[in-house]
Amino acid sequence: MSTHPHPIAPEPITPNVTQPTPPAPPDRAQWTPAKQRIFLVALLECGSVTRAAMAAGMSRSSAHRLRQRLAGTPFVRAWDQALAHHARQLADPFARDSLAPVAPPARR
């Protein structure tokens, strides 16, 4: 008996099995400077940390963790100012926007 494979028999096929590359985690995992800006603008407009975090693609709890981590920074000061501004707007919706530049009256 010969140890050579039969000339007609096909060679065994070994599948080239590679593990699929797992998808990259969503960008949701990190507060980028762009997401921080989106959050602050949304917070200024709506006054809700939950809604502002959602606008930035983040969660409310991660926003509060970021606030703790960045204590004493311009980000936290802007957060406080945005909430204070929103509260003033709610108190007097007809008051002039204190953050908008005031144009001098037109001369006639």
Accessible surface in RSA format (square Angstrom, percent):
REM  Atomic radii and reference values for relative SASA: ProtOr
REM  Chains: A
REM  Algorithm: Lee & Richards
REM  Probe-radius: 1.40
REM  Slices: 20
REM RES _ NUM      All-atoms   Total-Side   Main-Chain    Non-polar    All polar
REM                ABS   REL    ABS   REL    ABS   REL    ABS   REL    ABS   REL
RES MET A   1   238.90 123.7 152.48 100.9  86.43 205.8 130.64 111.1 108.26 143.4
RES SER A   2    81.56  68.9  49.23  65.7  32.33  74.5  52.56 111.9  29.00  40.6
RES THR A   3   137.01  97.4 101.63 103.0  35.38  84.3  84.80 113.9  52.21  78.9
RES HIS A   4   147.84  80.8 132.53  92.1  15.31  39.2  85.44  88.1  62.40  72.6
RES PRO A   5   112.14  81.7  91.97  83.8  20.17  73.3 103.18  85.2   8.96  55.7
RES HIS A   6   111.09  60.7  97.57  67.8  13.51  34.6  70.44  72.6  40.65  47.3
RES PRO A   7   126.92  92.5  86.85  79.2  40.08 145.7  98.45  81.3  28.47 176.9
RES ILE A   8   145.86  83.0 125.59  93.6  20.27  48.9 130.58  94.0  15.28  41.5
RES ALA A   9    53.44  49.1  35.23  54.4  18.21  41.4  40.73  57.4  12.71  33.7
RES PRO A  10   119.38  87.0  95.17  86.8  24.22  88.0 105.16  86.8  14.22  88.4
RES GLU A  11   145.64  83.6 133.32 100.9  12.31  29.3  48.87  94.5  96.76  79.0
RES PRO A  12   125.57  91.5 101.40  92.4  24.17  87.9 112.60  93.0  12.98  80.7
RES ILE A  13   159.17  90.6 130.11  96.9  29.05  70.0 133.84  96.4  25.33  68.7
RES THR A  14   121.74  86.6  99.69 101.1  22.05  52.5  72.58  97.5  49.16  74.3
RES PRO A  15    95.12  69.3  76.31  69.6  18.81  68.4  82.99  68.5  12.13  75.4
RES ASN A  16   140.77  97.1 107.47 103.9  33.30  80.2  39.51  95.1 101.26  97.9
RES VAL A  17   110.60  72.8  79.55  72.0  31.05  74.8  83.35  72.4  27.25  73.9
RES THR A  18   103.51  73.6  84.44  85.6  19.07  45.4  59.98  80.6  43.53  65.8
RES GLN A  19   151.12  84.5 131.76  96.3  19.36  46.1  61.06 130.0  90.06  68.3
RES PRO A  20   112.73  82.2  92.40  84.2  20.32  73.9 102.93  85.0   9.80  60.9
RES THR A  21   122.25  86.9  97.65  99.0  24.60  58.6  66.40  89.2  55.85  84.4
RES PRO A  22   104.36  76.1  90.87  82.8  13.50  49.1  96.45  79.6   7.91  49.2
RES PRO A  23   120.88  88.1  98.37  89.7  22.51  81.8 109.04  90.0  11.84  73.6
RES ALA A  24    88.22  81.1  60.20  92.9  28.02  63.7  65.74  92.6  22.48  59.6
RES PRO A  25   108.43  79.0  90.04  82.1  18.40  66.9  95.89  79.2  12.55  78.0
RES PRO A  26    97.82  71.3  84.72  77.2  13.10  47.6  95.46  78.8   2.36  14.7
RES ASP A  27    98.40  68.9  82.84  82.5  15.56  36.8  43.16 101.6  55.24  55.1
RES ARG A  28   129.31  54.3 123.78  63.1   5.53  13.2  42.65  58.3  86.65  52.5
RES ALA A  29    81.42  74.9  43.99  67.9  37.43  85.2  56.01  78.9  25.41  67.3
RES GLN A  30   125.68  70.3 122.99  89.9   2.68   6.4  30.72  65.4  94.95  72.0
RES TRP A  31    28.99  11.6   8.10   3.9  20.90  49.1   8.10   4.3  20.90  33.9
RES THR A  32    40.09  28.5  37.40  37.9   2.69   6.4  37.25  50.0   2.84   4.3
RES PRO A  33    91.34  66.6  89.17  81.3   2.18   7.9  90.74  74.9   0.60   3.7
RES ALA A  34    48.28  44.4  46.08  71.1   2.20   5.0  46.66  65.7   1.62   4.3
RES LYS A  35    24.62  12.0  24.62  15.1   0.00   0.0  21.40  19.3   3.22   3.4
RES GLN A  36    37.66  21.1  37.66  27.5   0.00   0.0   3.99   8.5  33.67  25.5
RES ARG A  37   145.65  61.2 144.00  73.4   1.65   3.9  70.18  95.9  75.47  45.7
RES ILE A  38    84.59  48.1  79.53  59.2   5.06  12.2  83.63  60.2   0.96   2.6
RES PHE A  39     0.07   0.0   0.07   0.0   0.00   0.0   0.07   0.0   0.00   0.0
RES LEU A  40    33.53  18.7  31.62  22.6   1.90   4.8  31.93  22.4   1.60   4.3
RES VAL A  41    84.57  55.6  83.39  75.5   1.18   2.8  84.52  73.4   0.05   0.1
RES ALA A  42    15.07  13.9  13.15  20.3   1.92   4.4  14.33  20.2   0.74   2.0
RES LEU A  43     0.00   0.0   0.00   0.0   0.00   0.0   0.00   0.0   0.00   0.0
RES LEU A  44    57.17  31.8  52.39  37.5   4.78  12.0  52.39  36.8   4.78  12.9
RES GLU A  45   128.91  74.0 100.94  76.4  27.97  66.6  43.42  84.0  85.49  69.8
RES CYS A  46    27.35  20.7  11.19  12.5  16.16  38.0  14.26  36.1  13.09  14.1
RES GLY A  47    22.22  27.4   0.00   N/A  22.22  27.4   0.86   2.4  21.36  47.8
RES SER A  48    31.70  26.8  26.16  34.9   5.54  12.8  22.27  47.4   9.42  13.2
RES VAL A  49    21.80  14.3  17.12  15.5   4.67  11.3  17.12  14.9   4.67  12.7
RES THR A  50    59.28  42.2  58.38  59.2   0.90   2.1  45.36  60.9  13.93  21.1
RES ARG A  51   151.75  63.7 146.07  74.5   5.67  13.5  47.09  64.4 104.66  63.4
RES ALA A  52     0.00   0.0   0.00   0.0   0.00   0.0   0.00   0.0   0.00   0.0
RES ALA A  53     0.00   0.0   0.00   0.0   0.00   0.0   0.00   0.0   0.00   0.0
RES MET A  54   132.86  68.8 114.49  75.8  18.37  43.7  99.84  84.9  33.02  43.7
RES ALA A  55    61.12  56.2  24.83  38.3  36.29  82.5  38.62  54.4  22.50  59.6
RES ALA A  56     4.30   4.0   0.00   0.0   4.30   9.8   1.05   1.5   3.26   8.6
RES GLY A  57    32.73  40.4   0.00   N/A  32.73  40.4  30.64  84.1   2.09   4.7
RES MET A  58     7.45   3.9   5.02   3.3   2.43   5.8   5.14   4.4   2.31   3.1
RES SER A  59    35.79  30.2  29.88  39.9   5.91  13.6  28.69  61.1   7.10   9.9
RES ARG A  60   129.44  54.3 124.44  63.4   4.99  11.9  26.64  36.4 102.80  62.3
RES SER A  61    59.34  50.1  53.57  71.5   5.78  13.3  40.10  85.4  19.25  27.0
RES SER A  62    14.49  12.2  13.14  17.5   1.35   3.1  13.00  27.7   1.49   2.1
RES ALA A  63     0.29   0.3   0.23   0.4   0.06   0.1   0.29   0.4   0.00   0.0
RES HIS A  64    64.19  35.1  63.49  44.1   0.69   1.8  51.22  52.8  12.97  15.1
RES ARG A  65   133.49  56.0 130.27  66.4   3.22   7.7  59.83  81.8  73.66  44.6
RES LEU A  66     4.35   2.4   4.35   3.1   0.00   0.0   4.35   3.1   0.00   0.0
RES ARG A  67    65.00  27.3  64.04  32.6   0.95   2.3  13.02  17.8  51.98  31.5
RES GLN A  68   143.33  80.1 122.90  89.8  20.43  48.6  45.12  96.0  98.21  74.5
RES ARG A  69   161.32  67.7 127.46  65.0  33.87  80.6  74.75 102.2  86.58  52.5
RES LEU A  70    47.49  26.4  46.58  33.3   0.91   2.3  47.49  33.4   0.00   0.0
RES ALA A  71    74.54  68.5  52.38  80.8  22.16  50.4  52.99  74.6  21.54  57.1
RES GLY A  72    62.35  76.9   0.00   N/A  62.35  76.9  37.97 104.2  24.38  54.6
RES THR A  73    42.74  30.4  41.31  41.9   1.43   3.4  42.74  57.4   0.00   0.0
RES PRO A  74    94.00  68.5  90.65  82.6   3.36  12.2  91.64  75.7   2.36  14.7
RES PHE A  75    17.13   8.6  10.53   6.5   6.60  17.2  14.51   8.8   2.62   7.5
RES VAL A  76    15.71  10.3  15.71  14.2   0.00   0.0  15.71  13.7   0.00   0.0
RES ARG A  77   122.97  51.6 121.33  61.8   1.64   3.9  61.22  83.7  61.75  37.4
RES ALA A  78    33.19  30.5  29.02  44.8   4.17   9.5  30.44  42.9   2.76   7.3
RES TRP A  79     4.05   1.6   4.05   2.0   0.00   0.0   0.62   0.3   3.42   5.6
RES ASP A  80    64.95  45.5  59.74  59.5   5.21  12.3  28.94  68.1  36.01  35.9
RES GLN A  81   117.93  65.9 113.41  82.9   4.52  10.8  39.42  83.9  78.51  59.5
RES ALA A  82     5.89   5.4   4.22   6.5   1.68   3.8   5.57   7.8   0.32   0.9
RES LEU A  83    61.43  34.2  56.78  40.6   4.65  11.7  57.30  40.2   4.13  11.1
RES ALA A  84    46.12  42.4  36.43  56.2   9.69  22.0  44.90  63.2   1.22   3.2
RES HIS A  85    12.02   6.6  12.02   8.4   0.00   0.0   1.76   1.8  10.26  11.9
RES HIS A  86    33.19  18.1  33.19  23.1   0.00   0.0  22.93  23.6  10.26  11.9
RES ALA A  87    56.78  52.2  49.81  76.9   6.97  15.8  52.61  74.1   4.17  11.0
RES ARG A  88   118.37  49.7 113.67  57.9   4.70  11.2  72.36  98.9  46.01  27.9
RES GLN A  89    52.54  29.4  50.47  36.9   2.07   4.9  17.57  37.4  34.97  26.5
RES LEU A  90   127.95  71.3 105.99  75.8  21.97  55.2 107.84  75.7  20.11  54.1
RES ALA A  91    89.32  82.1  47.91  73.9  41.42  94.2  60.65  85.4  28.67  76.0
RES ASP A  92    69.01  48.3  67.86  67.5   1.15   2.7  22.97  54.1  46.04  45.9
RES PRO A  93    86.54  63.1  65.41  59.6  21.13  76.8  66.55  54.9  19.99 124.2
RES PHE A  94   190.84  95.5 158.38  98.1  32.46  84.5 163.89  99.4  26.95  77.1
RES ALA A  95    45.26  41.6  28.56  44.1  16.70  38.0  37.05  52.2   8.21  21.7
RES ARG A  96   176.77  74.2 154.98  79.0  21.79  51.9  72.82  99.5 103.95  63.0
RES ASP A  97    61.82  43.3  52.64  52.4   9.18  21.7  20.41  48.0  41.41  41.3
RES SER A  98    74.07  62.6  38.83  51.8  35.23  81.2  47.86 101.9  26.20  36.7
RES LEU A  99   100.16  55.8  71.70  51.3  28.46  71.5  74.54  52.4  25.61  68.9
RES ALA A 100    43.82  40.3  34.30  52.9   9.52  21.6  39.11  55.1   4.70  12.5
RES PRO A 101   131.83  96.1 102.70  93.6  29.13 105.9 115.40  95.3  16.43 102.1
RES VAL A 102   103.64  68.2  75.54  68.4  28.10  67.7  75.82  65.9  27.82  75.4
RES ALA A 103    78.03  71.7  59.95  92.5  18.08  41.1  64.60  91.0  13.43  35.6
RES PRO A 104   113.82  83.0  95.83  87.4  17.99  65.4 102.03  84.2  11.79  73.3
RES PRO A 105   122.67  89.4 101.72  92.7  20.95  76.1 112.90  93.2   9.77  60.7
RES ALA A 106    97.79  89.9  64.16  99.0  33.62  76.5  73.49 103.5  24.29  64.4
RES ARG A 107   234.38  98.4 199.37 101.6  35.01  83.4  76.54 104.6 157.84  95.7
RES ARG A 108   277.05 116.3 198.69 101.3  78.36 186.6 104.44 142.7 172.61 104.6
END  Absolute sums over single chains surface
CHAIN  1 A     9109.2       7451.2       1658.1       5846.7       3262.5
END  Absolute sums over all chains
TOTAL          9109.2       7451.2       1658.1       5846.7       3262.5
